[in-house]
């Protein structure tokens, strides 16, 4: 006959085997390709061709024809703001430092797909996205790189 002491040993052995099996299952699941995090992409799903070296800050979907965003920019950093749009879209991005307009994506009678700006002074800057009133506002991508 098996005494109580041997019964406890058998139960502990079964528990140890079960625990080991569960640990192995979790370990194998964590090592599978599906369980590993995806590497972060350099470009946005909305805008797949960020200029070389730029890192995504933010994507936005403007809800109105004029959208304003205030961001702190740092001296020595290059910033780019890109409009994700069709060829016929006449939208523009304007960058202001206080009341002074610094740069615009509309110049010499032509609409450009965005702007680049090398920040010369750390501070809060205002971006204004003005969409063509006849069209849906374009999606906007903000990115930066150290220059």
C-alpha positions in Angstrom: 0.0 0.0 0.0 1.1 3.5 -0.7 1.3 5.7 2.4 0.3 9.3 2.6 3.9 10.5 2.2 4.3 8.8 -1.1 1.0 10.1 -2.4 2.1 13.7 -1.7 5.4 13.0 -3.6 3.4 11.7 -6.6 1.1 14.8 -6.6 4.1 17.1 -6.4 5.8 15.3 -9.2 2.6 15.6 -11.4 2.4 19.3 -10.5 6.0 19.9 -11.4 5.6 18.2 -14.8 2.4 20.2 -15.5 4.2 23.4 -14.5 7.2 22.6 -16.7 4.9 21.8 -19.7 3.0 25.1 -19.3 6.3 27.0 -19.0 7.6 25.4 -22.2 4.4 26.2 -24.1 4.6 29.9 -23.0 8.3 30.1 -23.8 7.7 28.6 -27.3 4.8 31.0 -27.9 6.8 34.0 -26.9 9.6 33.0 -29.3 7.3 32.5 -32.3 7.5 35.2 -35.1 3.9 36.2 -34.5 4.5 37.0 -30.8 7.5 39.2 -31.4 6.8 42.9 -31.8 7.0 44.3 -35.4 10.0 46.6 -36.0 8.8 50.1 -36.2 8.6 51.4 -39.7 10.4 54.6 -40.6 7.5 55.8 -42.7 3.8 56.3 -41.9 1.2 54.0 -43.4 -0.4 57.2 -44.7 2.9 58.4 -46.3 5.3 55.7 -47.2 8.1 57.9 -48.6 9.5 60.1 -45.8 12.7 61.7 -46.9 15.9 59.8 -45.9 16.8 60.0 -42.2 13.5 61.5 -41.1 11.5 60.0 -38.2 7.8 60.2 -37.8 6.4 62.6 -35.1 2.7 62.5 -35.9 0.1 61.8 -38.5 -3.1 63.7 -38.6 -6.4 63.6 -40.4 -7.8 67.2 -40.5 -11.5 67.3 -39.7 -12.1 70.8 -41.1 -10.8 73.0 -44.0 -8.4 74.9 -41.7 -6.6 73.0 -39.0 -4.0 74.6 -36.6 -1.4 72.7 -34.6 1.2 74.3 -32.2 4.4 72.3 -31.7 7.6 72.9 -29.9 10.5 72.8 -32.3 14.1 72.5 -31.3 17.1 74.4 -32.6 19.2 72.5 -35.1 16.5 70.0 -36.1 15.2 69.7 -39.6 11.4 69.3 -39.8 9.2 68.2 -42.7 5.4 68.4 -43.0 4.0 66.4 -45.9 0.5 66.5 -47.4 -0.9 63.1 -48.5 -3.0 64.2 -51.4 -4.0 63.7 -55.0 -2.3 65.8 -57.7 -5.2 68.1 -58.1 -5.5 69.0 -54.4 -4.8 72.7 -53.7 -4.1 72.5 -50.0 -1.2 74.2 -48.2 0.8 74.2 -45.0 1.9 77.5 -43.4 4.5 77.7 -40.6 4.4 80.7 -38.2 6.7 81.8 -35.4 4.4 84.1 -33.4 2.7 86.3 -36.0 5.5 86.0 -38.5 5.0 83.6 -41.4 8.2 81.7 -42.0 7.4 79.3 -44.8 4.5 78.1 -47.0 3.9 75.2 -49.3 2.3 77.6 -51.7 4.9 79.7 -53.5 5.2 81.5 -56.8 1.7 80.4 -57.8 2.4 76.7 -57.3 1.2 74.2 -54.6 3.9 71.9 -53.2 3.4 68.6 -51.3 4.8 70.0 -48.1 7.5 72.0 -46.4 11.0 71.5 -44.9 12.2 73.8 -42.1 15.6 73.9 -40.4 14.8 75.3 -36.9 17.1 78.2 -35.9 15.5 78.9 -32.5 13.9 76.6 -30.0 10.3 77.5 -29.3 6.6 77.0 -30.1 5.7 77.2 -33.7 2.2 77.2 -35.3 1.4 75.0 -38.3 -1.7 75.9 -40.3 -3.1 73.4 -42.8 -5.5 75.1 -45.2 -7.5 72.6 -47.4 -9.1 73.4 -50.8 -12.7 74.2 -49.9 -13.9 72.0 -52.8 -12.1 68.9 -51.6 -11.6 66.6 -48.6 -8.8 67.9 -46.3 -5.6 65.9 -47.0 -3.9 63.8 -44.4 -0.8 65.3 -42.9 2.5 63.8 -41.7 5.0 65.5 -39.4 8.6 64.2 -39.2 12.1 65.4 -38.1 15.8 64.6 -38.2 18.8 66.0 -36.6 20.7 68.1 -39.0 
